[in-house]
Amino acid sequence: MLLANGVSLKGIQAWLGHSHYSMTANIYVHLEYNSKLSSAQVMSNTLQITTIQKAPESPQKETQELVHC
């Protein structure tokens, strides 16, 4: 909860009295759902990923339509 509210991991380490930063990170830091959504949005924006559009219909269907006309 501290991390989600802007407290640095180093600050959390100090409050908990851990001698190693990695211990605090490995034991207490869990990625919450909102954080996952936020990081996914950043990746999407950074990579400029666009929504996949529907592919055009296959040429075979167009050929079938022409034959039936």
C-alpha positions as CSV (number, residue, x, y, z in Angstrom):
1,M,0.0,0.0,0.0
2,L,2.9,2.3,0.7
3,L,4.3,1.8,-2.8
4,A,0.9,2.4,-4.4
5,N,0.7,5.7,-2.5
6,G,4.0,7.0,-3.8
7,V,6.4,5.9,-1.1
8,S,9.7,4.8,-2.6
9,L,10.9,1.2,-2.2
10,K,14.0,2.5,-0.5
11,G,11.8,4.4,2.0
12,I,9.8,1.2,2.6
13,Q,13.0,-0.7,3.2
14,A,14.0,1.8,5.9
15,W,10.6,1.6,7.6
16,L,10.7,-2.1,7.7
17,G,14.4,-2.3,8.8
18,H,15.6,-4.6,6.0
19,S,19.3,-4.5,5.4
20,H,18.9,-5.3,1.7
21,Y,16.7,-3.5,-0.8
22,S,16.1,-6.8,-2.6
23,M,14.6,-8.4,0.4
24,T,11.9,-5.7,0.6
25,A,11.2,-6.0,-3.1
26,N,11.1,-9.8,-3.2
27,I,8.8,-10.2,-0.1
28,Y,6.5,-7.2,0.0
29,V,6.1,-5.7,-3.4
30,H,3.2,-7.2,-5.3
31,L,2.1,-5.9,-8.7
32,E,-1.5,-4.9,-8.3
33,Y,-4.1,-4.9,-11.1
34,N,-4.2,-1.1,-11.6
35,S,-0.4,-1.0,-11.9
36,K,-0.5,-3.7,-14.6
37,L,-3.1,-1.7,-16.5
38,S,-1.1,1.5,-16.2
39,S,2.2,-0.2,-17.4
40,A,0.4,-1.8,-20.3
41,Q,-1.0,1.6,-21.3
42,V,2.5,3.1,-21.2
43,M,3.9,0.2,-23.3
44,S,1.1,0.6,-25.8
45,N,1.6,4.4,-26.0
46,T,5.4,4.0,-26.3
47,L,5.2,1.3,-29.0
48,Q,2.3,3.1,-30.7
49,I,0.3,-0.1,-30.8
50,T,-3.0,0.4,-32.6
51,T,-6.2,-1.7,-32.4
52,I,-6.2,-4.5,-34.9
53,Q,-8.7,-3.9,-37.6
54,K,-10.8,-6.5,-39.3
55,A,-8.9,-8.1,-42.2
56,P,-10.4,-7.6,-45.7
57,E,-12.5,-10.6,-46.9
58,S,-10.7,-13.3,-48.7
59,P,-10.3,-13.1,-52.5
60,Q,-12.0,-16.5,-52.8
61,K,-15.3,-15.1,-51.5
62,E,-15.1,-12.2,-54.0
63,T,-14.5,-14.8,-56.8
64,Q,-17.5,-16.8,-55.7
65,E,-19.7,-13.7,-55.7
66,L,-18.6,-12.9,-59.3
67,V,-19.3,-16.4,-60.5
68,H,-22.8,-16.4,-59.1
69,C,-23.7,-13.1,-60.8
